[in-house]
Structures are given as structure tokens and as C-alpha cells.
């Protein structure tokens, strides 16, 4: 006959039994507990609620608009041909199917963790860790990938003064240089601004987003003046497979609404404003991307884009013949890239903040400065690591790695919506996914399909990243998890308390 754990001779209480791996992986964090942790100053401090719907929309647009157009057009047009605009439509529709799920979850779980928190509330700690680890890949690599593209636009600006960056400072070792200095500097400046505060960062971002929208509209006007419909023939030189492959690559440029959802703790009215901001930003970005892609192909044959890193500014220069316009456009493009870096890096720090509250990453990422109201230490650590990545790793490898992490996290959000609709059908929702359950099912399926279109080397990187994440969880996260430390009865009691 088995004996239970012996009583403590001093207190008369039974010692806690370690939670088994399986039960711990399935432990879910109640939504009310997440909201309580966010509002409490005992877990590192509380963030300040300073952002309205306009600022949230600009964070979403700022983290999205410009990335796929300004930076990777030269890498994706040769894959899809003139049908690159269809690739943007496919990626946009896939993102929209996920965005509506994000909008519903953001209204129900208004905290900083985004899809990590949504997964923790619905599928348990194991899936939440995997999602959070994907988001670390998605955000950090996305920032680096975008920053890498800044180098060529800085060069275009310098060429207006008959100058150019030396090759050793314009690219990392894989590109024949030593370091991509502009990329490194852009990340460092964004990090310092984020340390100052979310409100200050949002003001700067809003100004830059307006500039960014202006230059893209200007480009479209210039490009349409030289529009040649013959450039769209043949529409599919690389076949349908090329279109879907390009869609998978450009998908990382739709990361923006995820960044907006990480602002849940800094929004003045998150349950109302977050869903509206997410949907509005998706509409703005998708229309702009398709417009610019169509005008760019109309102005230049698709083979022209091979090897270009600053395609739009080159088209403006060739069509206008005005060096000062090239200078203005190049400078504005650098600002546009900096805006993406700023807002995506913002999202990265808030994800790590949420994970640190749960004990899954070091507490340093969750300590909020009472002076600035920001996670200063976590922001600095993240910024330094991302700056190093941007300075030394080429763009192509970064973009695809970001896409696969983004797609996986988005698929989990669709599953989270279906779980809560099943488990908590009567819970108040400020936004509901239309045509449920068809929409979230299509969203999950579309994400999985685009993941399947990525190359084997991307899957290899993803597999290695996941393996590293599992090792870190087992060695660190599992032992330090706040929920994992609870006894079975304490875990049950916490759910009963938070369900009231």
C-alpha cells in the first residue's frame, strides 16, 4: 500500500508535490488573473495607460506599412513576377483572417502578451511557451530584417551628395562587409526612444507614419505616370507556386496588428479601441501595399527588380530625373524603416514583459521603471541583441525566419478564439469574429498553407529554434513558472477565485 507524503512535524501541513510535466504543460492562466497581474505593481510595476485609438492604429500601421514594399520588393518580385501584387493580396487576406481573431481576443484579454497570453488562457503553458518563443523569433528577427534594409536607403541619400558608405560598413560578413552600420544605428536609436516612454514613442511614430504614407502615395503618382500595362505580361512567369512562395515571404510585413495587441496594458480603453485599431490598420495597409506593388510593376518590368534593395527610390530617380526628389524620398524611406523598427521592437519588449511575469523568462524583462513607466532593462537587453543581429546577418535569411514564426503564432490565435467560444460562449465580447467558425478555421488553414510554402532551410531554422526553446523551457521556465509552483489544490483554487 502506498503512503502519502509525510506531515511536517512543525506545521502539520503536507509538503507540496512537484507538478508533473504533462499537467504543468496543460495549466491555463485565467484571464482575470492576467488582468490583475497587469494592474498590480507587485510583479515589477504597472505600465501607464496613455494610448488612444489613433495611437494604437498608428502603432499597427507603423509596424507594418513600408516593410514589404520598401525593403524586400527586390527579393520577392523575381519569385512571383508581375503577380507580386497577388502575393500581397494573398498575404493580406491571410492576415485579415487572423486579424479578426486578434480583434476578438484583444477585447477579451487586454494585456501586453498578445497571442502568447491568448494561448496561455486557452491551451495551457506548453503551447503558450511555444507561441511566446515563436514571437521572440518573429519580433526580434523582424526588427533586424527591416533594419538591414536601411543600409541601401542611407546609401541612396548619401549618393545625392556624391558620397557612399564604404562596403565594409554597408553589410555584414555574409555580404562581403564587416557590419551593416545603418541597421545597427537604427535599432540603437529606436531602443533609446522606447526607454523614454510609450507616449513619447507613439508621438514620434505617428509623425513618421504620416510621412511614410505620404511618400508611398507620392511614389504611386510618379510610377503611374509611366505605367505600361505590357509589364504585366506574362502575369505568372514563375507559375502559381512562385506567387504563393512570395506571399509566404512578404507575410512578415503584416506583423503590425500583433504589435498593436501588445499595447493592451497601455491603451486607455483597450476593450473598445484595440479591435477597432487592428481592423482599421489592416484595411489601410493592404490597400496601400497593393497600390504600390501595381504601380511599381507598371513602371518597370519585373526582371528589373532582380538584385535591387531600394527599388522605389531608384524608380523615382529614373522617372523624375530630380536628385532632390531622390534625396527627400530616400530620407523619408529611412524614417519609414525606423518607424517599423520602433514599433516592432516595442511589441517585442511587451511580450517578454508578460513572459517574465509568468516566470518563464528572467524577471529583469518585467521590471518597469517608475520614472518612465517602461521596462527599461528588458528594452536595453532586447535592443542590444537585435542590433547585433541586424548588423551581422543578411536580410533574406531573416525575412523567411520571421514569416514562419508569425504564421505559427497567428494560427494559434484562431484556435484560441474557437476554444473560448466553446468554453465561455456567454463571456462579454467587444468584437466578434464574423461568420464564426468559418473565419477562424480559414485563418488557421491559410497560415498553415503559407508555412508549407516556405523552403526547407527555413523549416530547419525553425526546427532548431524550437529545439532550443524546449531546452530553455525544461531547464529554466518549467522550474520558475508561477503556475508550475502551485500545488494541484492551489491551482484549482486560483481558477475558482478568478472565475467569480
N, C-alpha and C positions, 0 to 999 in steps of 0.2 A: 504493500500500500504506500503510495507517495505521500510525503509530508509537505505541507505548505511552508512558506517562508517563516522562519522563527521570529517571535515577537522581540522587539527591542526592550531590553530589561529596564531601561530608564524611563522611556516614554510610553511603553506599552503599545506602540504603533508598529505595523509591519513595514519593513523597508520596501522601497519602490522596486519593482521588477523592470528590467530593461525591456523596452518595446522591441518586438521582433521586426526585422527588416520589412517584411510584407505588410503588416499592419501600419507601420510608420509611413510607408510609401503611399498608403491609401488615406491617410489622415487629411481631412479637409479643414481649412480655416474659415470660420463663419464670417459672413460679410460684415455683420455688426461689430465683430472683433477687429476686423481690418479698419473700419471707420473709427473705432475707438482708439486704436493704436496711432492712427494718423492725427487725431485731435489731442493726443496725450503728449506732454513734454517729458515724460519719464523714459521714453525709448529713444533718446538722442535729441529731442526737441521737435517742435511742430513747424511746418512750413507756413508762410504767410499767404493769405488769400487776397491776391491783388489783381487777378486777371479776369477781364470780362470776355464776352463772346467774340468781340472783334479781335482782341489779342490772341485768343485761342485759335481763331480761324487763321490768323497770320502766322502763328507757330506752325500750324499744319501746312499751310501754303509755303512758308519759308523752308520747311524741312523737305519739301517735295519739288516745287517748281524750279526748274533750271537744271537739276541734276542730270536727268536722262537726255536733255536737249543740249546743254552747254558742254557736257563732259564726255559722254560715251557715244555720241552720234556717229563719230568716225569709226568706232569699233562695231557698231550694230548694223549700219546701213549695208556694208559689204556682206553681211549674213542674210539679211531679209530682202535687199534690193529696194526698188521703188515702193514696195509694200511695207516699208518700215512704219508708215502711219497706221497700218492694220495691226502691227505688233503693239503699238501704243494703245490702240483700241482694245485689243485682247487683254493686255496687262491692266488697262483701266477698268474694264468690265469685271475682271477677276478681283481687282482691288475694291471696286464698288460693292460686289457681293460680300466681301469681307467687311467693308466699312459699315454697312448697315448692322452687321452683327456687333461690331465695335460700338456703334452708337447705342444699341440697346444695353450692352454690358457697361458702358461708361456711365449711363444714367443710373444703373443699379449698384455699381461698385465704384464710387467716385474717389478713388485713391490713386497713389502715384505709380502703382505697379503695372498698369496696363495689362496685357494678356498674361503676364506672369501671375498677377493677382487673380484674374478671372479663372485661370486654371487651378490655382490653389483652392479657390472657393468651390470648385465643381468636381475636379478629377483627382485631387489629392497632391501630397507633397512630391511624389515621384515625378508626375507629369509636370508639376509646377517648376521643379528644378530643371527639367529638360527644356521647358519653354523659356525659363529665365536664362539658361545657358545659351540657347539659340538667340535670345535678344541681345546678350552680351556680344555675340558674334555679329548679329545684324547691325547693331548701333555702332559699335567701335569700328568695324570694318567699313561701314557705310561712310562714316566721317572721314576715315583715311582715304577711301576711294574717291570721294568728292574733292578732298583737299589736294590729292595728286594732280587733278586736272587744273588746279590753279596755276601751276608752273607755266604751261603754254600760254595762258592768257596774260600772265605777267610779262612773258617774253614779247607778246604782241604789243603790249603797252610800251615796253622799252624800245621796240623797233621804230616807234614813231619819233624817237629821239636818236635814231641810228645807233642804238645800243642793244645788247643781248646778254642774257645770263650765260656765264661760262658753262660748258657741258657738264662739268663736274658738280655744279650746283643746281642743275635743271632736272636731274633724275637720279634714281637710286642705283645701286651697283648692278642690278639686272639690266639696266638701260644704258650702261656704259659710263655712268657718273659716280659720284660719291654719295650725294644726298639730294633729295628734292627740297631745297631750302624754302621756296614759297609755300609748299604744302605744310612744312613743319611750322613756319611762322604763322600761317592762317589758323592752325589748331591752337597754338600757344595764345594768340590774341583772343580767340573765342573762349578759351578756358579762363583767362583773366577777367573777361567781361562777365562770364557766368558766376564767377566768385563774387562779383559786386552785388548781384541780386537778380531775381527773376523779373521784377518790374523793369529795371533798367535794361536788361537783355531784351525784353519784349518790345520796349520802345524803339531800340536800335533795329531790331528785327523788322518791325512794322515799316520803318522808313526804308529799309533796304528792299523789302518785298515790293513796295510801290515802285522803286527804281527798277527792280528786276522785271516786273510786269511791263513797265514802260519800254524797256529795251527789247523785250520779246515781241511786243506789238509793233515797235519800230522796225525790227528785223522782218517781220511778216509783210509789212507795207513795202519795204525795199525789195524783198525777194519776189513778191507778186508782180512787181513792175517788170521783171524779166522772166515771167512764168512761161514755161514751154511744156505743153501737155505731152509732147513726144517723149519727155524724160520718164514717163510712167510706163513706157513700153520697152520690153515686156514687164508686166507687173510682178510676176513671180519667177525671176530668173533662177533662184535657188530652190524653188518649189515651196510647198506649204510648210515643209519641215524647217526651212530657213526662217519663215515668219514666226513660227512658234518658238524656235530656239532664240530668236532675237527678243521675243516677248518675255521669255524667261530671264534674259539678261537685263532688260530695262525695268523689270518689275521692282528692283530695289529702289528705283526713283519714286515709288509710291509709298514710301515709308512714312510720309508726313503725318497722316491721321493717327498713326500709332504714337508718334511723338506728342501729338495734342492730347491723347488719352492719358499720357503720363503726368499731365498737368492737373489731374483731378483734385489734388490737395491744395493747389494754388489758385483754383478758379473760385470766383465769388459765388457763383451759383452753378456748380458742376452738373447737377442732375438735369438742369434745363439747357445750359449753354454748351456742354460738351457734345451731345448728339447733334445739335444744330451746326456747330463749328466743323465737325467731322464731315457731315454731308455737304455743306457749302464749299468747303475746301476741295473735296473730291470733284465737284462739278467744275470749279474754276480751273483746276489743274488739268483735268482730262481734255477740256475744250482747248486750252492753251497749247498743250503738247501736240495734239492732232493738227492744229492750225499751223504751228511752226514746222512740224515734220512735212506736211504737204507743201508749204511754201518753199522749204529748203530743197526738196526733191524737184519741185517745179523750176527752181533756179539753176540747179546743177545736176548732171547725170549721176546716177548712183555710183558708178565706178570712180567718180572724182573724190568721193569721201574716204577711199581706202588710205589708211595711214594718217588722216588728219586728226588733230587733237583739239583744234579750236576752229571748227568748221564754220560756225556762224559769223565770227568776226572776219574770217577770210572772205566769205561771200560778200559781206558788207563792204569790205575794202575793194574787192574786184568790181562790184557793181556801181559804187559811188565814185571811186577814184579820189576820195577825200580823206587824207591822212588824219585830219582832226576828228572825223566821224569814227574812224577805226580806233583812235585813242579813247574817245568817250565810251564807245561800245566795249572795248577791252577792259577799261577801268570799271565800268558797271558790271561786267561779267565776273570780275574778281570779287566785287561786293556780293553778287548773287551767290557765288560759290561759298563765300564766307558766311552768308545767311544760312545756307544749308548746314554747314559745319556747326554753326552756333546752335541751331535748334535741335539737330540730331544729337549733338553732344549733351545738350540739356536733357533729352529723353534718356540717354544712357545713364546719367548720374542719378536720375529719379528711379530707374529700375533697380540699380544697385542699392539705393536707399531702402527700398521696400524689402529687398532680399536680406539686407543686413538686419532689419527689424525682426525678421523671422529666424535669425541666427545662421542663415545659410552662407553668408559671406561675412568677412570681418566687420566688427562694429564701427570701424573708422569710416566706412562708407555711409553710415547713418547718423553721424554726429553733425548737428545743424548749428551753425554759428548764431548766437543770439543777436549779434550786431548786424549781419547781412541777411539772416533768415535763409541761408543756403548751406548745403553740405560741402563746406569748403575743402576739407581734407580729401573727401571722396572725389570731388571735382578735379583737384590738382593731380591726384594719382591717376585718374582716368585720362585726363588731358595729356599727361606726360607719356603714358603708354601709347595713346593714339597718335601723338605727334611723332614718336619713334617709328610707328608702323607706317604712317603717311610718308615719312622721309625716306624710307628704305625699300618699300615693297611696291611693285608696279600696279597700275590701275586694273588691267584685265583680270588678274587673279583675285583682286579684291572684290570687284563688282559681282562676279558669279557666286563667290562665297557668301556675300551679303544676301543675294536673292534667295538662296536655298534656306537660310535661316529665317528670312522674312516670311517666305511661303509657309514654312512649317508652323511658325507662331500664329499666322493668320488662320490656318486650318484649325488650330486648337480653339480659337475664339468662336468659330462656328459651332464646334462641338459643345463649348461652354454654354452658348445660347440655348441649344437644344436640351442640355441637361437641366438648366434652371427652369425652362418652360415645362419640363416634365415633373421636376421635384417641387417647384414653387410657382405653380400656374397663377396663383392669385396675388403674388407679390406685386407691389406698385411699380410700374414702368413708365418713365417719362418719354420713352420712344420704343416702338415695337417694330421688329423686322417685318416688312410686308411679305405677303404670300408665304407665311410660315406653314410647313417646314421646308418648302421647296427652295427658298432663297439660301438658307444656311447650308443645305445639302449641296446645292450647286456651287456655293462658295468653297466648301471643303474639297469637292471634286475638282474644281478648276485649279485650286492651289496644288493639289497632288499631281494633276496633269502637267502643270508647268514645271514642277520639280522633276518629273520624269524626263523633261526635255533638256535638262542640264547635262553637261558632259561627265564622263566617268571620273575625271580628275577633280571636279567639283564635289562629287559624291565621296571621293576618297578623303578630301579635306574635311568634309562634313562628318564622315565617319570617325576620323582621327579626333576632331574637335569633340564629338560626343563621347568618345572613349576617355578623353582627358577629363571631361565633365563628370563622368561616372566615378572616376578615380577620386576626384576632388570631393564629390559628394560623400562617398564612403569614408574618406579619410578625415574630412572636416565637417561638412554640412550635416551629416547624419548625427554626429555626436553633439553638435552645438545647436541643433534645431530646437526652437522654443516649443513647438508642438511635440517633438520627439521626446522631450524631457518629462512630459506629463505622463502620469500613470494612466491606466485604462479608465479608471473611475474619474480622474481629474479631466480627462479628455471628454468623457461623456457629459460631465457636469458643465464644462465650458460651452458645449453645444446647447445644452438645455438653457443655460443662462442667456446666451446670445440669441436664442430663438424667441425669447419673450418680448 
